[in-house]
């Protein structure tokens, strides 16, 4: 699916857009991909002699995929924007290096009012790189 669909779904833009493509999508599940180029901004300083993607950015990639899933299900939220409200049970299993392509599978597990509970599995070459659970909630966008 096109990059335009990603841009239409979430406000993130390069260099902080961490989703290149949507592979599959249903009402409660999405699969997205991201290829980490050698010139990504963070590789220059994150272990310069042995560059690896920061784990927090792998979590962010999964949360961006989750936001795309929610955007399809929920549509625009008046007066608010979905933001990360928490992460639980984060487990890092594999390093991601320049040139690697990750696949983020995110599932919606529950919804309570304007809070969504999701689980994610980030893989590379069929191996688990990160597992996490996270919560998205609505933050007001008015200048209060």
N, CA, C and O atoms as a GROMACS GRO file, in nm:
protein
  576
    1UNK      N    1   0.084  -0.118   0.000
    1UNK     CA    2   0.000   0.000   0.000
    1UNK      C    3   0.089   0.124   0.000
    1UNK      O    4   0.204   0.117   0.041
    2UNK      N    5   0.037   0.232  -0.044
    2UNK     CA    6   0.119   0.348  -0.076
    2UNK      C    7   0.163   0.429   0.046
    2UNK      O    8   0.103   0.423   0.153
    3UNK      N    9   0.271   0.504   0.024
    3UNK     CA   10   0.321   0.593   0.128
    3UNK      C   11   0.217   0.702   0.156
    3UNK      O   12   0.210   0.754   0.267
    4UNK      N   13   0.136   0.736   0.057
    4UNK     CA   14   0.032   0.836   0.077
    4UNK      C   15  -0.068   0.789   0.182
    4UNK      O   16  -0.116   0.870   0.262
    5UNK      N   17  -0.101   0.660   0.182
    5UNK     CA   18  -0.192   0.606   0.284
    5UNK      C   19  -0.133   0.621   0.424
    5UNK      O   20  -0.204   0.648   0.520
    6UNK      N   21  -0.001   0.602   0.434
    6UNK     CA   22   0.066   0.619   0.563
    6UNK      C   23   0.060   0.766   0.604
    6UNK      O   24   0.027   0.796   0.719
    7UNK      N   25   0.092   0.856   0.512
    7UNK     CA   26   0.088   1.000   0.541
    7UNK      C   27  -0.053   1.046   0.578
    7UNK      O   28  -0.069   1.133   0.663
    8UNK      N   29  -0.153   0.987   0.514
    8UNK     CA   30  -0.292   1.023   0.546
    8UNK      C   31  -0.334   0.974   0.684
    8UNK      O   32  -0.422   1.032   0.747
    9UNK      N   33  -0.271   0.866   0.732
    9UNK     CA   34  -0.312   0.803   0.857
    9UNK      C   35  -0.246   0.864   0.980
    9UNK      O   36  -0.310   0.879   1.084
   10UNK      N   37  -0.118   0.901   0.970
   10UNK     CA   38  -0.045   0.950   1.087
   10UNK      C   39   0.032   1.078   1.052
   10UNK      O   40   0.064   1.100   0.935
   11UNK      N   41   0.061   1.162   1.152
   11UNK     CA   42   0.130   1.288   1.124
   11UNK      C   43   0.281   1.276   1.112
   11UNK      O   44   0.346   1.374   1.076
   12UNK      N   45   0.339   1.162   1.139
   12UNK     CA   46   0.484   1.145   1.136
   12UNK      C   47   0.539   1.164   0.995
   12UNK      O   48   0.476   1.123   0.896
   13UNK      N   49   0.656   1.227   0.987
   13UNK     CA   50   0.723   1.250   0.859
   13UNK      C   51   0.872   1.225   0.878
   13UNK      O   52   0.923   1.228   0.990
   14UNK      N   53   0.944   1.200   0.766
   14UNK     CA   54   1.088   1.183   0.776
   14UNK      C   55   1.151   1.305   0.844
   14UNK      O   56   1.105   1.417   0.822
   15UNK      N   57   1.252   1.286   0.922
   15UNK     CA   58   1.325   1.162   0.943
   15UNK      C   59   1.266   1.072   1.052
   15UNK      O   60   1.328   0.973   1.090
   16UNK      N   61   1.147   1.106   1.104
   16UNK     CA   62   1.093   1.027   1.214
   16UNK      C   63   0.980   0.935   1.172
   16UNK      O   64   0.915   0.875   1.259
   17UNK      N   65   0.953   0.921   1.044
   17UNK     CA   66   0.856   0.824   0.996
   17UNK      C   67   0.926   0.689   0.988
   17UNK      O   68   1.022   0.673   0.913
   18UNK      N   69   0.877   0.593   1.063
   18UNK     CA   70   0.944   0.462   1.072
   18UNK      C   71   0.861   0.350   1.012
   18UNK      O   72   0.876   0.234   1.050
   19UNK      N   73   0.775   0.383   0.918
   19UNK     CA   74   0.696   0.285   0.842
   19UNK      C   75   0.713   0.316   0.695
   19UNK      O   76   0.684   0.427   0.651
   20UNK      N   77   0.762   0.217   0.618
   20UNK     CA   78   0.779   0.234   0.473
   20UNK      C   79   0.659   0.184   0.395
   20UNK      O   80   0.623   0.242   0.292
   21UNK      N   81   0.596   0.078   0.444
   21UNK     CA   82   0.485   0.021   0.369
   21UNK      C   83   0.391  -0.057   0.460
   21UNK      O   84   0.430  -0.109   0.565
   22UNK      N   85   0.266  -0.064   0.417
   22UNK     CA   86   0.165  -0.146   0.484
   22UNK      C   87   0.154  -0.274   0.403
   22UNK      O   88   0.126  -0.271   0.283
   23UNK      N   89   0.175  -0.388   0.469
   23UNK     CA   90   0.173  -0.517   0.401
   23UNK      C   91   0.034  -0.581   0.407
   23UNK      O   92  -0.017  -0.629   0.306
   24UNK      N   93  -0.026  -0.581   0.526
   24UNK     CA   94  -0.159  -0.637   0.548
   24UNK      C   95  -0.233  -0.550   0.649
   24UNK      O   96  -0.171  -0.483   0.731
   25UNK      N   97  -0.366  -0.552   0.641
   25UNK     CA   98  -0.443  -0.475   0.737
   25UNK      C   99  -0.584  -0.532   0.746
   25UNK      O  100  -0.647  -0.561   0.645
   26UNK      N  101  -0.631  -0.547   0.870
   26UNK     CA  102  -0.770  -0.585   0.895
   26UNK      C  103  -0.820  -0.492   1.005
   26UNK      O  104  -0.752  -0.396   1.041
   27UNK      N  105  -0.938  -0.519   1.058
   27UNK     CA  106  -0.992  -0.431   1.163
   27UNK      C  107  -0.913  -0.435   1.292
   27UNK      O  108  -0.910  -0.336   1.366
   28UNK      N  109  -0.848  -0.547   1.322
   28UNK     CA  110  -0.778  -0.559   1.451
   28UNK      C  111  -0.631  -0.599   1.438
   28UNK      O  112  -0.569  -0.637   1.537
   29UNK      N  113  -0.576  -0.591   1.316
   29UNK     CA  114  -0.437  -0.633   1.295
   29UNK      C  115  -0.378  -0.558   1.176
   29UNK      O  116  -0.447  -0.532   1.076
   30UNK      N  117  -0.249  -0.524   1.188
   30UNK     CA  118  -0.178  -0.462   1.077
   30UNK      C  119  -0.036  -0.517   1.073
   30UNK      O  120   0.022  -0.549   1.177
   31UNK      N  121   0.018  -0.527   0.954
   31UNK     CA  122   0.157  -0.566   0.934
   31UNK      C  123   0.221  -0.460   0.845
   31UNK      O  124   0.172  -0.432   0.736
   32UNK      N  125   0.331  -0.401   0.894
   32UNK     CA  126   0.402  -0.297   0.820
   32UNK      C  127   0.550  -0.333   0.812
   32UNK      O  128   0.598  -0.418   0.887
   33UNK      N  129   0.621  -0.266   0.720
   33UNK     CA  130   0.766  -0.289   0.706
   33UNK      C  131   0.842  -0.157   0.708
   33UNK      O  132   0.789  -0.051   0.675
   34UNK      N  133   0.967  -0.169   0.749
   34UNK     CA  134   1.062  -0.057   0.747
   34UNK      C  135   1.200  -0.112   0.718
   34UNK      O  136   1.245  -0.206   0.784
   35UNK      N  137   1.268  -0.054   0.619
   35UNK     CA  138   1.407  -0.089   0.591
   35UNK      C  139   1.495   0.023   0.645
   35UNK      O  140   1.474   0.140   0.614
   36UNK      N  141   1.593  -0.016   0.725
   36UNK     CA  142   1.684   0.082   0.785
   36UNK      C  143   1.803   0.104   0.692
   36UNK      O  144   1.887   0.016   0.674
   37UNK      N  145   1.808   0.223   0.633
   37UNK     CA  146   1.916   0.260   0.542
   37UNK      C  147   2.043   0.292   0.623
   37UNK      O  148   2.036   0.325   0.741
   38UNK      N  149   2.157   0.280   0.557
   38UNK     CA  150   2.284   0.310   0.624
   38UNK      C  151   2.294   0.456   0.666
   38UNK      O  152   2.367   0.488   0.760
   39UNK      N  153   2.223   0.545   0.598
   39UNK     CA  154   2.234   0.688   0.629
   39UNK      C  155   2.128   0.737   0.726
   39UNK      O  156   2.107   0.858   0.739
   40UNK      N  157   2.059   0.646   0.797
   40UNK     CA  158   1.960   0.690   0.898
   40UNK      C  159   2.031   0.778   0.999
   40UNK      O  160   2.145   0.750   1.037
   41UNK      N  161   1.966   0.884   1.042
   41UNK     CA  162   2.026   0.986   1.128
   41UNK      C  163   2.085   0.932   1.257
   41UNK      O  164   2.185   0.986   1.306
   42UNK      N  165   2.027   0.828   1.314
   42UNK     CA  166   2.071   0.780   1.445
   42UNK      C  167   2.192   0.687   1.439
   42UNK      O  168   2.261   0.671   1.539
   43UNK      N  169   2.220   0.626   1.323
   43UNK     CA  170   2.333   0.534   1.314
   43UNK      C  171   2.467   0.605   1.334
   43UNK      O  172   2.562   0.544   1.382
   44UNK      N  173   2.474   0.733   1.300
   44UNK     CA  174   2.600   0.807   1.313
   44UNK      C  175   2.649   0.813   1.456
   44UNK      O  176   2.770   0.818   1.480
   45UNK      N  177   2.558   0.814   1.552
   45UNK     CA  178   2.599   0.828   1.691
   45UNK      C  179   2.564   0.711   1.781
   45UNK      O  180   2.609   0.706   1.895
   46UNK      N  181   2.484   0.616   1.732
   46UNK     CA  182   2.444   0.502   1.815
   46UNK      C  183   2.537   0.386   1.783
   46UNK      O  184   2.510   0.304   1.695
   47UNK      N  185   2.647   0.381   1.857
   47UNK     CA  186   2.755   0.285   1.836
   47UNK      C  187   2.816   0.303   1.697
   47UNK      O  188   2.799   0.216   1.611
   48UNK      N  189   2.887   0.414   1.673
   48UNK     CA  190   2.940   0.445   1.540
   48UNK      C  191   3.025   0.334   1.477
   48UNK      O  192   3.025   0.318   1.355
   49UNK      N  193   3.098   0.257   1.558
   49UNK     CA  194   3.180   0.150   1.500
   49UNK      C  195   3.104   0.019   1.486
   49UNK      O  196   3.153  -0.076   1.425
   50UNK      N  197   2.985   0.013   1.542
   50UNK     CA  198   2.898  -0.105   1.531
   50UNK      C  199   2.753  -0.056   1.536
   50UNK      O  200   2.684  -0.078   1.635
   51UNK      N  201   2.707   0.011   1.428
   51UNK     CA  202   2.576   0.076   1.432
   51UNK      C  203   2.460  -0.023   1.447
   51UNK      O  204   2.450  -0.123   1.376
   52UNK      N  205   2.374   0.008   1.543
   52UNK     CA  206   2.251  -0.069   1.563
   52UNK      C  207   2.136   0.029   1.586
   52UNK      O  208   2.155   0.139   1.639
   53UNK      N  209   2.017  -0.012   1.544
   53UNK     CA  210   1.899   0.072   1.564
   53UNK      C  211   1.865   0.075   1.713
   53UNK      O  212   1.861  -0.031   1.776
   54UNK      N  213   1.842   0.192   1.770
   54UNK     CA  214   1.803   0.199   1.911
   54UNK      C  215   1.673   0.123   1.935
   54UNK      O  216   1.579   0.133   1.856
   55UNK      N  217   1.668   0.048   2.043
   55UNK     CA  218   1.549  -0.031   2.076
   55UNK      C  219   1.425   0.054   2.088
   55UNK      O  220   1.316   0.011   2.049
   56UNK      N  221   1.439   0.174   2.141
   56UNK     CA  222   1.323   0.261   2.156
   56UNK      C  223   1.264   0.298   2.020
   56UNK      O  224   1.144   0.319   2.009
   57UNK      N  225   1.348   0.306   1.915
   57UNK     CA  226   1.296   0.336   1.781
   57UNK      C  227   1.226   0.215   1.721
   57UNK      O  228   1.134   0.230   1.640
   58UNK      N  229   1.268   0.096   1.759
   58UNK     CA  230   1.194  -0.024   1.715
   58UNK      C  231   1.056  -0.025   1.779
   58UNK      O  232   0.957  -0.061   1.714
   59UNK      N  233   1.048   0.014   1.905
   59UNK     CA  234   0.918   0.026   1.972
   59UNK      C  235   0.835   0.134   1.904
   59UNK      O  236   0.715   0.115   1.881
   60UNK      N  237   0.897   0.247   1.872
   60UNK     CA  238   0.827   0.356   1.804
   60UNK      C  239   0.774   0.312   1.669
   60UNK      O  240   0.662   0.348   1.632
   61UNK      N  241   0.850   0.233   1.595
   61UNK     CA  242   0.804   0.183   1.465
   61UNK      C  243   0.677   0.100   1.483
   61UNK      O  244   0.582   0.113   1.406
   62UNK      N  245   0.676   0.015   1.584
   62UNK     CA  246   0.556  -0.067   1.612
   62UNK      C  247   0.439   0.022   1.652
   62UNK      O  248   0.326  -0.002   1.610
   63UNK      N  249   0.465   0.125   1.732
   63UNK     CA  250   0.357   0.214   1.773
   63UNK      C  251   0.304   0.296   1.656
   63UNK      O  252   0.184   0.325   1.650
   64UNK      N  253   0.390   0.335   1.562
   64UNK     CA  254   0.343   0.403   1.443
   64UNK      C  255   0.254   0.311   1.359
   64UNK      O  256   0.152   0.354   1.306
   65UNK      N  257   0.292   0.184   1.348
   65UNK     CA  258   0.208   0.088   1.277
   65UNK      C  259   0.072   0.076   1.347
   65UNK      O  260  -0.032   0.070   1.282
   66UNK      N  261   0.075   0.073   1.480
   66UNK     CA  262  -0.050   0.068   1.556
   66UNK      C  263  -0.135   0.192   1.533
   66UNK      O  264  -0.258   0.182   1.526
   67UNK      N  265  -0.072   0.307   1.522
   67UNK     CA  266  -0.146   0.431   1.497
   67UNK      C  267  -0.214   0.427   1.360
   67UNK      O  268  -0.324   0.479   1.343
   68UNK      N  269  -0.148   0.367   1.262
   68UNK     CA  270  -0.208   0.352   1.130
   68UNK      C  271  -0.331   0.262   1.138
   68UNK      O  272  -0.434   0.290   1.077
   69UNK      N  273  -0.319   0.154   1.216
   69UNK     CA  274  -0.434   0.065   1.237
   69UNK      C  275  -0.550   0.141   1.301
   69UNK      O  276  -0.663   0.130   1.256
   70UNK      N  277  -0.521   0.217   1.405
   70UNK     CA  278  -0.626   0.291   1.475
   70UNK      C  279  -0.688   0.398   1.386
   70UNK      O  280  -0.809   0.422   1.393
   71UNK      N  281  -0.608   0.463   1.303
   71UNK     CA  282  -0.659   0.567   1.214
   71UNK      C  283  -0.763   0.510   1.119
   71UNK      O  284  -0.863   0.575   1.089
   72UNK      N  285  -0.740   0.390   1.073
   72UNK     CA  286  -0.837   0.328   0.983
   72UNK      C  287  -0.967   0.296   1.057
   72UNK      O  288  -1.076   0.318   1.005
   73UNK      N  289  -0.954   0.245   1.178
   73UNK     CA  290  -1.071   0.203   1.256
   73UNK      C  291  -1.148   0.321   1.314
   73UNK      O  292  -1.271   0.320   1.317
   74UNK      N  293  -1.076   0.422   1.360
   74UNK     CA  294  -1.139   0.531   1.434
   74UNK      C  295  -1.164   0.656   1.352
   74UNK      O  296  -1.252   0.735   1.385
   75UNK      N  297  -1.088   0.676   1.246
   75UNK     CA  298  -1.099   0.799   1.168
   75UNK      C  299  -1.046   0.917   1.249
   75UNK      O  300  -0.986   0.898   1.355
   76UNK      N  301  -1.067   1.037   1.200
   76UNK     CA  302  -1.018   1.155   1.272
   76UNK      C  303  -1.084   1.168   1.409
   76UNK      O  304  -1.203   1.142   1.425
   77UNK      N  305  -1.006   1.209   1.507
   77UNK     CA  306  -1.057   1.229   1.643
   77UNK      C  307  -1.063   1.380   1.666
   77UNK      O  308  -0.961   1.448   1.670
   78UNK      N  309  -1.183   1.430   1.682
   78UNK     CA  310  -1.200   1.575   1.699
   78UNK      C  311  -1.140   1.622   1.831
   78UNK      O  312  -1.168   1.566   1.937
   79UNK      N  313  -1.057   1.725   1.821
   79UNK     CA  314  -1.000   1.787   1.939
   79UNK      C  315  -0.891   1.705   2.007
   79UNK      O  316  -0.850   1.738   2.118
   80UNK      N  317  -0.844   1.599   1.941
   80UNK     CA  318  -0.742   1.516   2.004
   80UNK      C  319  -0.660   1.439   1.902
   80UNK      O  320  -0.694   1.433   1.784
   81UNK      N  321  -0.553   1.380   1.951
   81UNK     CA  322  -0.463   1.299   1.869
   81UNK      C  323  -0.420   1.178   1.951
   81UNK      O  324  -0.391   1.193   2.070
   82UNK      N  325  -0.416   1.059   1.890
   82UNK     CA  326  -0.370   0.942   1.965
   82UNK      C  327  -0.219   0.952   1.996
   82UNK      O  328  -0.139   0.983   1.908
   83UNK      N  329  -0.183   0.926   2.119
   83UNK     CA  330  -0.043   0.928   2.161
   83UNK      C  331  -0.016   0.804   2.246
   83UNK      O  332  -0.108   0.743   2.300
   84UNK      N  333   0.111   0.769   2.257
   84UNK     CA  334   0.151   0.657   2.342
   84UNK      C  335   0.124   0.695   2.488
   84UNK      O  336   0.161   0.803   2.532
   85UNK      N  337   0.060   0.604   2.561
   85UNK     CA  338   0.029   0.628   2.702
   85UNK      C  339   0.099   0.528   2.793
   85UNK      O  340   0.095   0.543   2.915
   86UNK      N  341   0.164   0.429   2.736
   86UNK     CA  342   0.235   0.333   2.819
   86UNK      C  343   0.285   0.216   2.738
   86UNK      O  344   0.231   0.184   2.632
   87UNK      N  345   0.390   0.152   2.790
   87UNK     CA  346   0.444   0.028   2.732
   87UNK      C  347   0.466  -0.070   2.844
   87UNK      O  348   0.505  -0.033   2.955
   88UNK      N  349   0.439  -0.196   2.814
   88UNK     CA  350   0.459  -0.302   2.912
   88UNK      C  351   0.527  -0.422   2.845
   88UNK      O  352   0.520  -0.440   2.724
   89UNK      N  353   0.592  -0.500   2.928
   89UNK     CA  354   0.648  -0.629   2.884
   89UNK      C  355   0.732  -0.617   2.758
   89UNK      O  356   0.718  -0.697   2.666
   90UNK      N  357   0.819  -0.516   2.754
   90UNK     CA  358   0.907  -0.497   2.639
   90UNK      C  359   1.023  -0.593   2.650
   90UNK      O  360   1.089  -0.601   2.754
   91UNK      N  361   1.048  -0.666   2.543
   91UNK     CA  362   1.159  -0.762   2.540
   91UNK      C  363   1.236  -0.747   2.410
   91UNK      O  364   1.179  -0.763   2.302
   92UNK      N  365   1.365  -0.715   2.421
   92UNK     CA  366   1.451  -0.703   2.303
   92UNK      C  367   1.522  -0.836   2.282
   92UNK      O  368   1.579  -0.893   2.375
   93UNK      N  369   1.517  -0.886   2.159
   93UNK     CA  370   1.569  -1.019   2.130
   93UNK      C  371   1.678  -1.021   2.024
   93UNK      O  372   1.761  -1.112   2.023
   94UNK      N  373   1.681  -0.922   1.935
   94UNK     CA  374   1.774  -0.925   1.822
   94UNK      C  375   1.812  -0.782   1.786
   94UNK      O  376   1.726  -0.693   1.788
   95UNK      N  377   1.939  -0.759   1.752
   95UNK     CA  378   1.984  -0.627   1.708
   95UNK      C  379   1.944  -0.606   1.562
   95UNK      O  380   1.941  -0.699   1.482
   96UNK      N  381   1.913  -0.481   1.531
   96UNK     CA  382   1.881  -0.441   1.394
   96UNK      C  383   1.992  -0.349   1.345
   96UNK      O  384   2.027  -0.251   1.411
   97UNK      N  385   2.048  -0.382   1.229
   97UNK     CA  386   2.163  -0.310   1.174
   97UNK      C  387   2.126  -0.241   1.044
   97UNK      O  388   2.021  -0.268   0.987
   98UNK      N  389   2.212  -0.151   0.997
   98UNK     CA  390   2.187  -0.087   0.868
   98UNK      C  391   2.164  -0.192   0.759
   98UNK      O  392   2.237  -0.291   0.750
   99UNK      N  393   2.063  -0.168   0.677
   99UNK     CA  394   2.029  -0.261   0.570
   99UNK      C  395   1.922  -0.362   0.607
   99UNK      O  396   1.863  -0.424   0.519
  100UNK      N  397   1.895  -0.379   0.737
  100UNK     CA  398   1.793  -0.475   0.780
  100UNK      C  399   1.652  -0.420   0.752
  100UNK      O  400   1.628  -0.300   0.758
  101UNK      N  401   1.561  -0.511   0.722
  101UNK     CA  402   1.420  -0.478   0.707
  101UNK      C  403   1.344  -0.544   0.821
  101UNK      O  404   1.356  -0.665   0.843
  102UNK      N  405   1.266  -0.464   0.892
  102UNK     CA  406   1.184  -0.518   1.000
  102UNK      C  407   1.039  -0.527   0.954
  102UNK      O  408   0.995  -0.453   0.866
  103UNK      N  409   0.969  -0.618   1.015
  103UNK     CA  410   0.825  -0.630   0.992
  103UNK      C  411   0.758  -0.614   1.128
  103UNK      O  412   0.792  -0.682   1.224
  104UNK      N  413   0.661  -0.522   1.134
  104UNK     CA  414   0.590  -0.494   1.259
  104UNK      C  415   0.449  -0.549   1.247
  104UNK      O  416   0.371  -0.505   1.163
  105UNK      N  417   0.417  -0.646   1.332
  105UNK     CA  418   0.281  -0.698   1.339
  105UNK      C  419   0.219  -0.646   1.468
  105UNK      O  420   0.270  -0.670   1.577
  106UNK      N  421   0.109  -0.573   1.454
  106UNK     CA  422   0.043  -0.511   1.568
  106UNK      C  423  -0.101  -0.556   1.572
  106UNK      O  424  -0.171  -0.556   1.470
  107UNK      N  425  -0.146  -0.595   1.692
  107UNK     CA  426  -0.284  -0.641   1.710
  107UNK      C  427  -0.352  -0.555   1.816
  107UNK      O  428  -0.294  -0.525   1.921
  108UNK      N  429  -0.474  -0.516   1.786
  108UNK     CA  430  -0.558  -0.447   1.883
  108UNK      C  431  -0.617  -0.553   1.975
  108UNK      O  432  -0.687  -0.644   1.929
  109UNK      N  433  -0.590  -0.542   2.105
  109UNK     CA  434  -0.637  -0.645   2.199
  109UNK      C  435  -0.755  -0.601   2.282
  109UNK      O  436  -0.832  -0.685   2.330
  110UNK      N  437  -0.772  -0.468   2.302
  110UNK     CA  438  -0.884  -0.420   2.383
  110UNK      C  439  -0.900  -0.270   2.360
  110UNK      O  440  -0.808  -0.201   2.316
  111UNK      N  441  -1.019  -0.222   2.391
  111UNK     CA  442  -1.045  -0.078   2.388
  111UNK      C  443  -1.136  -0.045   2.505
  111UNK      O  444  -1.237  -0.111   2.528
  112UNK      N  445  -1.097   0.059   2.579
  112UNK     CA  446  -1.179   0.109   2.689
  112UNK      C  447  -1.189   0.259   2.670
  112UNK      O  448  -1.090   0.330   2.683
  113UNK      N  449  -1.309   0.307   2.638
  113UNK     CA  450  -1.334   0.449   2.609
  113UNK      C  451  -1.237   0.495   2.501
  113UNK      O  452  -1.236   0.440   2.391
  114UNK      N  453  -1.154   0.596   2.531
  114UNK     CA  454  -1.058   0.645   2.432
  114UNK      C  455  -0.917   0.598   2.464
  114UNK      O  456  -0.821   0.674   2.454
  115UNK      N  457  -0.906   0.472   2.504
  115UNK     CA  458  -0.776   0.408   2.526
  115UNK      C  459  -0.777   0.275   2.452
  115UNK      O  460  -0.871   0.196   2.464
  116UNK      N  461  -0.671   0.253   2.375
  116UNK     CA  462  -0.658   0.131   2.297
  116UNK      C  463  -0.538   0.053   2.346
  116UNK      O  464  -0.431   0.110   2.370
  117UNK      N  465  -0.555  -0.077   2.363
  117UNK     CA  466  -0.451  -0.167   2.411
  117UNK      C  467  -0.406  -0.254   2.293
  117UNK      O  468  -0.488  -0.318   2.227
  118UNK      N  469  -0.275  -0.254   2.269
  118UNK     CA  470  -0.222  -0.324   2.153
  118UNK      C  471  -0.102  -0.410   2.192
  118UNK      O  472  -0.035  -0.382   2.291
  119UNK      N  473  -0.077  -0.512   2.113
  119UNK     CA  474   0.043  -0.593   2.130
  119UNK      C  475   0.118  -0.592   1.998
  119UNK      O  476   0.057  -0.587   1.891
  120UNK      N  477   0.250  -0.599   2.006
  120UNK     CA  478   0.332  -0.591   1.885
  120UNK      C  479   0.445  -0.692   1.889
  120UNK      O  480   0.497  -0.728   1.994
  121UNK      N  481   0.480  -0.736   1.770
  121UNK     CA  482   0.594  -0.824   1.750
  121UNK      C  483   0.670  -0.770   1.630
  121UNK      O  484   0.616  -0.759   1.520
  122UNK      N  485   0.796  -0.734   1.651
  122UNK     CA  486   0.883  -0.682   1.545
  122UNK      C  487   0.981  -0.792   1.510
  122UNK      O  488   1.052  -0.844   1.597
  123UNK      N  489   0.986  -0.829   1.382
  123UNK     CA  490   1.075  -0.936   1.338
  123UNK      C  491   1.168  -0.888   1.228
  123UNK      O  492   1.142  -0.788   1.162
  124UNK      N  493   1.277  -0.961   1.211
  124UNK     CA  494   1.373  -0.938   1.103
  124UNK      C  495   1.420  -1.075   1.056
  124UNK      O  496   1.470  -1.154   1.136
  125UNK      N  497   1.404  -1.103   0.930
  125UNK     CA  498   1.442  -1.233   0.874
  125UNK      C  499   1.376  -1.348   0.952
  125UNK      O  500   1.438  -1.452   0.973
  126UNK      N  501   1.252  -1.328   0.993
  126UNK     CA  502   1.178  -1.432   1.064
  126UNK      C  503   1.212  -1.447   1.211
  126UNK      O  504   1.152  -1.530   1.280
  127UNK      N  505   1.308  -1.370   1.260
  127UNK     CA  506   1.347  -1.377   1.401
  127UNK      C  507   1.288  -1.259   1.477
  127UNK      O  508   1.284  -1.146   1.426
  128UNK      N  509   1.242  -1.285   1.598
  128UNK     CA  510   1.185  -1.180   1.681
  128UNK      C  511   1.294  -1.084   1.726
  128UNK      O  512   1.396  -1.125   1.782
  129UNK      N  513   1.272  -0.954   1.700
  129UNK     CA  514   1.365  -0.850   1.746
  129UNK      C  515   1.313  -0.784   1.873
  129UNK      O  516   1.389  -0.755   1.965
  130UNK      N  517   1.182  -0.760   1.878
  130UNK     CA  518   1.119  -0.695   1.993
  130UNK      C  519   0.976  -0.744   2.007
  130UNK      O  520   0.906  -0.766   1.908
  131UNK      N  521   0.934  -0.762   2.131
  131UNK     CA  522   0.794  -0.784   2.165
  131UNK      C  523   0.755  -0.676   2.264
  131UNK      O  524   0.835  -0.639   2.350
  132UNK      N  525   0.632  -0.627   2.253
  132UNK     CA  526   0.586  -0.528   2.350
  132UNK      C  527   0.434  -0.519   2.348
  132UNK      O  528   0.368  -0.558   2.252
  133UNK      N  529   0.382  -0.466   2.456
  133UNK     CA  530   0.243  -0.428   2.466
  133UNK      C  531   0.243  -0.278   2.487
  133UNK      O  532   0.330  -0.226   2.556
  134UNK      N  533   0.145  -0.208   2.430
  134UNK     CA  534   0.140  -0.064   2.450
  134UNK      C  535  -0.003  -0.014   2.450
  134UNK      O  536  -0.096  -0.082   2.406
  135UNK      N  537  -0.016   0.106   2.500
  135UNK     CA  538  -0.147   0.171   2.515
  135UNK      C  539  -0.141   0.303   2.438
  135UNK      O  540  -0.044   0.378   2.448
  136UNK      N  541  -0.246   0.330   2.363
  136UNK     CA  542  -0.263   0.461   2.299
  136UNK      C  543  -0.386   0.526   2.363
  136UNK      O  544  -0.487   0.460   2.389
  137UNK      N  545  -0.375   0.654   2.388
  137UNK     CA  546  -0.487   0.731   2.443
  137UNK      C  547  -0.498   0.860   2.364
  137UNK      O  548  -0.409   0.894   2.285
  138UNK      N  549  -0.605   0.931   2.384
  138UNK     CA  550  -0.627   1.057   2.312
  138UNK      C  551  -0.577   1.173   2.396
  138UNK      O  552  -0.619   1.191   2.511
  139UNK      N  553  -0.488   1.253   2.339
  139UNK     CA  554  -0.441   1.375   2.404
  139UNK      C  555  -0.509   1.494   2.336
  139UNK      O  556  -0.520   1.497   2.213
  140UNK      N  557  -0.556   1.591   2.413
  140UNK     CA  558  -0.622   1.707   2.351
  140UNK      C  559  -0.523   1.788   2.270
  140UNK      O  560  -0.406   1.803   2.308
  141UNK      N  561  -0.569   1.840   2.159
  141UNK     CA  562  -0.483   1.923   2.074
  141UNK      C  563  -0.509   2.072   2.091
  141UNK      O  564  -0.441   2.154   2.030
  142UNK      N  565  -0.606   2.108   2.173
  142UNK     CA  566  -0.632   2.250   2.194
  142UNK      C  567  -0.523   2.308   2.284
  142UNK      O  568  -0.464   2.235   2.364
  143UNK      N  569  -0.496   2.433   2.272
  143UNK     CA  570  -0.391   2.499   2.351
  143UNK      C  571  -0.446   2.538   2.486
  143UNK      O  572  -0.484   2.652   2.508
  144UNK      N  573  -0.449   2.443   2.576
  144UNK     CA  574  -0.503   2.470   2.711
  144UNK      C  575  -0.395   2.508   2.808
  144UNK      O  576  -0.424   2.533   2.924
   0.00000   0.00000   0.00000
